[in-house]
C-alpha cells in the first residue's frame, strides 16, 4: 500500500510496517509474500513459517 512507511522487503532487522491511523481504521491491508531462497542452498528438507500480527494502538 502506498500509505505504508515501509515498501521494501521485510527482514529480521526491518520487520514493522506502520500505517496512518485514518487508513488503518478502514481495515484494508494488502500483502504479498514470496520466499527468498539463497543461492547456496544444499539438498535437504527445509521448513519455515510466516506469522502476521496486527497491533492497534
C-alpha positions as CSV (number, residue, x, y, z in Angstrom):
1,X,0.0,0.0,0.0
2,X,1.2,3.5,-0.8
3,X,0.3,4.6,2.8
4,X,2.8,2.2,4.4
5,X,6.0,3.6,5.8
6,X,8.0,0.6,4.5
7,X,7.9,-0.6,0.9
8,X,11.0,-2.9,0.8
9,X,11.5,-6.5,2.0
10,X,10.6,-7.4,5.5
11,X,13.6,-8.9,7.3
12,X,14.6,-9.7,10.9
13,X,16.1,-6.2,11.1
14,X,13.2,-4.4,9.2
15,X,10.0,-6.2,10.3
16,X,7.5,-3.5,11.1
17,X,5.1,-1.7,8.7
18,X,3.3,1.4,10.0
19,X,0.1,2.9,8.6
20,X,-1.6,6.3,9.3
21,X,-4.4,5.9,11.8
22,X,-7.1,7.0,9.4
23,X,-6.0,4.4,6.8
24,X,-5.7,1.6,9.4
25,X,-9.1,2.3,10.8
26,X,-10.6,1.3,7.4
27,X,-9.0,-2.2,7.8
28,X,-8.0,-2.8,4.3
29,X,-4.4,-4.2,4.1
30,X,-2.8,-6.0,1.2
31,X,0.4,-8.0,1.5
32,X,2.2,-10.3,-0.9
33,X,4.7,-12.8,0.5
34,X,7.4,-14.6,-1.5
35,X,10.2,-16.7,-0.1
36,X,13.8,-15.7,-0.9
37,X,15.9,-18.9,-1.5
38,X,19.6,-18.4,-1.0
39,X,21.9,-19.4,-3.9
40,X,24.0,-21.7,-1.8
41,X,21.1,-24.0,-0.6
42,X,22.1,-27.6,-0.2
43,X,19.8,-30.6,-0.9
44,X,17.6,-31.4,2.1
45,X,14.3,-30.6,3.7
46,X,13.6,-27.0,4.8
47,X,10.6,-25.6,6.7
48,X,9.5,-22.3,8.0
49,X,6.6,-20.2,9.0
50,X,5.1,-16.8,8.2
51,X,3.4,-15.0,11.1
52,X,1.3,-11.9,10.6
53,X,0.4,-9.9,13.7
54,X,-1.8,-6.7,13.6
55,X,-1.4,-4.4,16.6
56,X,-3.7,-1.4,17.1
57,X,-2.6,1.4,19.4
